[in-house]
Amino acid sequence: MTATSAETIVRPARARTAADSAGVRRRQGFQHGGWFVAPFLALFALFVVWPLLRGLYLSFTDANISGDSANFIGLDNYREALKDPLMWDALGHSAYFTLLVVPCITVLALLLAMLAHHIERGKWLWRLCFFLPFLLPSTVAANLWQWLFNPGTGMVNHVFGLETPWLTDKSYAMLAVVITTLWWTVGFSFLLYLAALQGIPAHLYEAAKLDGANAWHRILHITLPMLRNITGLVVALQILASLQVFDQAVVIQDFGPGPEDSTRTFVQYTLEQGFTSYRVGYASAISIIFFVLIAAVALARMWLLRNREEGGR
């Protein structure tokens, strides 16, 4: 046997040995890593997967909160939901709230982040002031603004010389919830933008200055393009959070639907059906409908992001 033929026999054997060793290492790594992932998977299955499957089952029944045996009724709950004007009104209120909050909070968070990023003196104090409201519980924030919007003793009307019935007029009730939400939640998006601004290389601005670019041109051609990905993330997170608005809208109206039901959101209507009307099956059905809408928004966001990345290549 020649040296060449022997080498051709030895090389595949070595390759197989290396491949087998790599396969063993991967299996061992998966086995060891699985023990670290198992607690999360167990909690995820217990608090997410099981409630979702349970809710899906109840949506096909006439279950009530009393615990009586539920009868299978097929798609009757879904047919009723699609013809329910109150459900569509509640969905419209949530969508209207989202359309108001998302653009405002995105722009406001960006402006605050740019301000805090460029301020030299007392930088930590500005950052603390902008982020601190986000640490408050939703009930505290809503009760605070409920007092501020009070027509008789509230500071908003007193300071600005207004007589606006913020909480008792349907034209202003949702706007009051929007203002409360902006003040309470802008700190999270502000923090994301601030971290992204600190990650922009300083030499880009220095090169732009040498080329004669003014402050506006640097913002337009450097800052905003570099923040494009974080802006997409902020918008997506705010859309998903705003569609699920509940706490501040309920608390600021003393757990009611607001004047002429103008602040009743989709989540609030679902809870009313389940825990006030005791129709657990119907509440489960509209919850599933809402879950599908939220999932569609998230998938649309992922599809747009993927197409934009592929287009950029």
N, C-alpha and C positions, 0 to 999 in steps of 0.2 A: 504494500500500500504506500502510495506516495505521500509526501508531506502535505501537498495541496488537498488531496482527498480526505486525509485525516483532519485537516483544519476545517473543512466544510462540514464534517460530522460533529466536531466539537463545538463549533459556533452555535448551531441550532440548539444543542443541548444546554449551553450556557444561557441562551436567550430564554429557553423554557424555564430554566431554574430561576432566572431573575424575575420572569413574569409570575411564576408561582410564589416567589417570596413577596413580591409586591401585592399579589392577591391576598396572601395570608395577613400581611400588615394592614391592608384595608379592612379585612374582616375583623381583625382584632381591634382596630381603631373604632369601627362601628359598634362593636360589642361594648367596648369601654365607654364610648361617648353616649351610647344609648341610655346608660344609667343616669347621666346628667340631664338628658332630654326628657326622660320618663316622667318626672314630677310635673313639668310644664304640660306635656301631652295629656296627663291624667286630669289636671285642672282645666285644660282647654276643653277636653271632652265632657267634663262634668258641668262646666258653667257656660259653655258655648254650643257645642254640638248637641248635647242632650236637650237643652231647652229649645233649640231650634227644631229638632225633630219632634219634640213633644208639642210645640206650638203648631207645627205643620199638621200633625194628627188632629189636634183639637179644632183646627180651622175647618175640618170636614164634619164636625159634630155640632150638636146644639148644647154643648157643655155650659154649665153655669157655675157660679162661685160657691154655691151651696154644697157642691160635691156629689150631687145626685148622678146616677148613671147617665152617661151621655149617649145619645142616639146618633148613628151615622146618617148625615143628610146630604152627603155629596158636595156639590158645588153651590148649594143654595146660599151660603154665607158670601161667597164671592160674587154671585149674581146680585145679591142685595147691596153689597158694598159698591159695586160699579154704578148702581142707580141711586146711591145715597147722596143727596145734595150737601148734607152737613159734612160728610167726609171730604168731598171735593172742596168745600169752603175752607176746611181746616188745612188741606194740602195747599190751597192757594195762599193762605196766610203764611205758611212755612216757606213757600217759594218766594213770596213778596219780601219776607224778612231776609231771606238769603240774598236776594237781589240788592237789597239795601246795605247789608252788612259786609258782604265779601269785597266789593270794590273799595268801600270806605276804610275797612280795616287794613286792606293791603297797602293802600296809599299812605294812610296814617302811620302804620308800622314802619314803612320805608322812610318817611320823613323824620320820624323820631329817632330811628337808627342812625341816619346820616347826621342828625344833630348831635346825638350822643357820641358819635364816632369822631367828630371834628372838634368838639369842645375840649379844651385843655384843662381848665381849672374846674375842680369839683366834678370831674367826670364820673366818679363812682356814685355821687349823690344823684346825678341826673339818671343814671342807669337804674338805680334803686327806685327812684320815684316812678319811672315809666313801667317797671316790672312789678312793683309791689302790689298793685290791685289784683293782679292775676293770682296771687297767693290767697286771696280772700275766698271763703266759701260762697257759693252762688246765692244762698239765702241772705248772707250779710250784705253782699253787693246790691241785691234787689231791694232789701229793706232800707238801705241807705238812700238809694235813688227814689224810692217811694216817698220818703220824707222830703227829699229835695224837690220833687215834683208836686208836692202837696199844694193845691191852689191857694190855701189860706196862709200857711206858715212856711211853705217851701222857699228855699233860697234862690231857686232858678228864676221864678217870677219876680221875686223881690230885687235881686241883683240887676236883672235886665229890664226891669220895669214892665213886665208883661202881665197879662191876665189870662194866660192860656190854660184851659182845662186839660192838662196833660193826661190824666188818668180816667177822666169821665167822658171824653169825647172820642168817638171812633176815629176821627180824622187825625188825632194826635196819640192815641193809645199805643199803637204799634211803633210809632216814632220814639216814644219814651222807652220802649223795650230795646230798640236799636241803639239809642244813646247809652243806655245802661250796659249793653253788651260790648259796645266799643270801648268804654272806659274799663270794663272788667277784664276783657280778654285780649286787648291789643298787646299786652306785655309779652305774650308767648310768641307772636309773630315778630314783634320788635326784637326779641332775643335771637331768633333765627336770622333776621336780616343783619343784626349787629355782628354775629359770628361770621356771616358771609362777607361783610365789608372788611373785616379784619384779615380775611384770607386773600384779598385782592393784592397782588404784588405792587409795592410802592413805585418800582421802577417804571411801570406803565404810565403813571401820572407824571413822573419826572420827564419821561421822553415826550409826552404830550405837551408839557410846558415848554420844552425846548423847541418844539415845532410850532409854538405860538397858539396853542389851543387855550381858550378861556375856560372858566369854571363850568359854564353850561355845556360846552362841547365835551369836556372831560366826563361830565355826568352822563351825557347822551351817548357817547361813543365808547366809554370804558365801563363806568359803574353799572348802568342798566344792562348792557349785554352780559357782563360778568355775573349779574344777579338773576339771570333768566331762569336758571334751574331752581333756585330757591324761591323765586316768585311763583313758579308752577307748583311747587310743593305747598307754599302758603295758601294759594288759591284752592288747591284740592282739599287740604285739611279744613279750611274755613267753610267750603261748600258742604262737606260731610257733617261738620259740627253744626252748622247753621240750620240745615234741614232737620236736625234732631233737637231743635231748641225746645226747651220745656221749663227748666227751673225758674229762670228770671221772669219769663212771661207769666207764670202762674203766681209766683210770690208777689210780684209787683201789683197784681190785681187781686190780692187777698184770696188766692186759690179759686178765682172765678175766671170765666171766659172773656172778661173785659166788656166794655160798652158795646151792645149789639153784637156780642160774640166776636169782636174784631181782633182779639188777641188769642183766640183758641187755635192752637197749633195741632199738627197731626198727632204728635205724641200725646198731647193732652186729651184729644178726642178718643184715642185708643184706650187710655186709662179710664176715661169716663164710661166707655162701653163695658170695660171689664170689671170695674170696681164700684161704679155707681148704678149702672143698669144691670150688672151681674151677668152680662152676656159674654162669657169667656170665649166661647166658640167664635162668635162674630168678631170680638177683639183680636183673636188670634188670626183670623182671616185678613183683617185690614193691616195687622202687623206684618204678615207675610207679603202683602202687596207693597208695603212701605220698604221692606227689606229688598224686594226685587228692584224697586226704584233706586235705592241707595247703591245696590250692587251695579246697576246699569251706569250710574254716574261714575263710580270708581273704575269700571271697565272702560268707559269712554275716555276717561282721563289717561289710563294706561295706554290705550290705543293711540291717542293723540301724541303722547310722549314718545312712543316707539316710532311713529311715523316721522316725527320731527327729528329724532336722532338719526334715523335712516336717511332722511333728506339732507341732514347736515354732512353726512359722509360723502 
